[in-house]
Amino acid sequence: MSCPICSKDTDPAYRPFCSRRCADLDLARWLSGGYAVPSTDPQDVEEAIEAAERAARDDPPRH
């Protein structure tokens, strides 16, 4: 089995990863939403757009 991050052979201590580094990279992707599954449900899309618009109004970009 190969590491899903870098494709090297896995280390039993970090399986399914090859190292602590790759395990941490995978965790960071989960925590940052990198593995989020996009929704095609119109209600979810509308709620996401409204939430983004509210966030933009409440916290304008800083220059």
C-alpha positions in Angstrom: 0.0 0.0 0.0 1.3 3.5 -0.8 0.9 6.7 1.0 -2.1 8.7 -0.3 -0.1 12.0 0.1 3.3 11.2 -1.5 2.9 7.6 -2.9 5.9 6.2 -0.9 5.6 2.9 0.9 3.6 3.1 4.2 5.1 2.9 7.6 3.1 0.7 10.0 3.4 3.3 12.7 1.6 5.9 10.5 -0.5 3.7 8.3 -2.0 4.5 5.8 0.7 7.2 5.6 4.5 6.9 5.2 5.4 9.4 7.9 4.1 11.8 10.6 4.5 14.7 8.0 2.1 13.1 5.5 -0.3 12.3 8.3 -0.2 15.9 9.5 -0.7 17.2 5.9 -3.8 15.0 5.6 -5.2 16.3 8.9 -4.6 19.9 7.8 -6.5 19.2 4.6 -9.4 17.9 6.6 -9.3 20.8 9.0 -9.1 23.5 6.3 -12.0 22.0 4.3 -9.8 20.7 1.5 -11.7 17.4 1.5 -15.2 18.9 1.6 -17.7 17.3 -0.6 -19.5 19.9 -2.7 -23.3 19.8 -2.5 -25.7 20.1 -5.4 -28.7 20.6 -3.1 -30.1 24.1 -4.0 -30.9 24.8 -0.4 -27.3 24.1 0.7 -26.0 26.2 -2.1 -28.3 29.1 -1.2 -27.4 28.9 2.5 -23.7 28.9 1.7 -24.0 31.9 -0.5 -26.0 33.8 2.1 -23.4 32.9 4.8 -20.5 34.1 2.6 -22.3 37.3 1.9 -23.0 37.9 5.6 -19.3 37.2 6.4 -18.2 39.6 3.7 -20.5 42.4 5.1 -19.5 41.7 8.8 -15.8 41.5 8.1 -14.8 43.7 5.1 -11.3 43.1 3.6 -8.5 45.0 5.2 -6.1 46.9 2.9 
